[in-house]
Each structure stands twice: as structure tokens, then as C-alpha cells.
Amino acid sequence: MLGVILAAVASVLWGIAPFFYKTGATKSALDDLFSIAVAAMLSAMPLTALGLNLSPQAWLYGAIFSIFGPVLGTYAYLLSLRYAEVGLANLVSYAYIVMVPLLIAPFEGLSIQYVIAGLIAMAGLSILMRARRGSAKGLALAFLSATFYAISFLALGLASSVVDPWSFTFVRAAVLLIAVGALEAARHRAPRISPRIFAAGILSYGIGGPLFILSTYYAGISAPAILTAISPAITQAITYYKLGERLDPLSGAGFALILAGVVLASL
């Protein structure tokens, strides 16, 4: 029950953050990612008081997770928000829930449930691409983000049995800041910190991320993954009222199909 509660809180925070990613965006998606990285690292610093076990395994799995998820996945996601509506891009980025079972299929097999879920989600994506031709690039970037995050979740699954959640969370934040900081330094310019993106980073990466990681230690991967499906619905509701993002019948059907696929894959 504790794991479910933690995952539910994380999912609500993840549903709120995209609105701030959109409205607080600067001219550079890399600068926005740097704002998130700083927020994640500052949020993780108090964890050092717990006596972290920064073993080679913690750095290995934490680095793999961070590079594919927070670095590559989030960068692609932030770019997607520049071309697609927030609600739709956010939903497509959650396709990682469908992808994770497909990636582990060669090792654990694949049930008909995941095949059906994948087909439903892909059908919904196809409809969205047709309904929102102008955002095809944005939806493609959101799908790329989902792919990167699917890979990162494999590392999280492996880490849960050998690395404690607080050490994993700290390494995730440290690698994110180091990687993005190095990219910013290569551009020979000072990054611009966006207050809104920083706040969203605190909500999503500083609080939501650690809560979700901890939830998997109590409830495994499946139950928390089910609850993450509520995040796109929360985001769509917020953007409907705050940004006027209204779904026409065709794009609404695509939205519903992808959400159905995500939920089915999580059950």
C-alpha cells in the first residue's frame, strides 16, 4: 500500500510539471534541461545525510538510467514540447510503459496482452499523427523520448535488487548534472536558468522521481507503472484549462487509444 501511495503522488507531480516545462521554456532546450539538472541535484543533496552506499553497481546502473532517461529522454521530450501540444506530447512520451515489456521479451517472453497493448497504442499514435500533421515532428520526438526512457527503466529494474533507492537517486542526479554541465561547457556559454523549469524540476525530478523509485522497492514495477497512466490525463486537463488545448474528435480518439494501450500494458 505504501508503494502504491508513493507512486500515486509521483504520478500527480509528473502530471503537473509539463505545464511549467511549456510555459517556462527558454530558447534552448539544453538550458531547460540544465535547470532540471540543478533542481534534481539540489533536491538530492540532503540524501547524503542518510549515509549513501555509492558502490560501483550504484554508479553503473544509476549512470545508465540517467543517461538514457533524464538526459536523452528528457531532452527529446523538451524538444517535443516546442512542436506539439503539451497534452499530446506528454501522452506519447508515456509509451515507454508499452515498450518495456517488448524490450525484455527476448529474455522473459511476451504475452498476448502486451502485443495487443502495443497495437492499440500504435494505432492511437497513427491517428494522432494524422489529426495533428503540424505536430508530427513533436510527436516523433516524444516517441523517441519514450524509447530512451524504456531503456532506462530496464536499468532501474536491475538496480532495485542491488542498490538502495537513496543511493540510486543521488547517482541519477549527479550524472544528470555532470552530463548536462559538460554539454553546456562545450558550448562556451553560461546556461540560462528558467525559474519555472527549475520549479518543475523540483516537483518532477526532485520529489516525484525519488518517490517513484522508492515505490518500486515496496510494490515492484507493475503497480507503480499502472498509476503513472494517470499523469497524461492530469496534464491534458491542466493544458485544457490553462492553454486551451482542446481535442477534436479524431485526436481525442487517438488520445484514448494510446491511454488504453498504456493502461493495458501496465495491468
Secondary structure as GFF3:
##gff-version 3
##sequence-region A 1 267
A	DSSP	alpha_helix	2	23	.	.	.	ID=ss1
A	DSSP	alpha_helix	29	44	.	.	.	ID=ss2
A	DSSP	three_ten_helix	45	50	.	.	.	ID=ss3
A	DSSP	alpha_helix	56	66	.	.	.	ID=ss4
A	DSSP	pi_helix	67	73	.	.	.	ID=ss5
A	DSSP	alpha_helix	74	80	.	.	.	ID=ss6
A	DSSP	alpha_helix	86	93	.	.	.	ID=ss7
A	DSSP	alpha_helix	96	108	.	.	.	ID=ss8
A	DSSP	alpha_helix	112	131	.	.	.	ID=ss9
A	DSSP	three_ten_helix	133	135	.	.	.	ID=ss10
A	DSSP	alpha_helix	136	159	.	.	.	ID=ss11
A	DSSP	alpha_helix	165	186	.	.	.	ID=ss12
A	DSSP	alpha_helix	195	201	.	.	.	ID=ss13
A	DSSP	pi_helix	202	208	.	.	.	ID=ss14
A	DSSP	alpha_helix	209	219	.	.	.	ID=ss15
A	DSSP	alpha_helix	222	228	.	.	.	ID=ss16
A	DSSP	alpha_helix	230	242	.	.	.	ID=ss17
A	DSSP	alpha_helix	249	266	.	.	.	ID=ss18
###
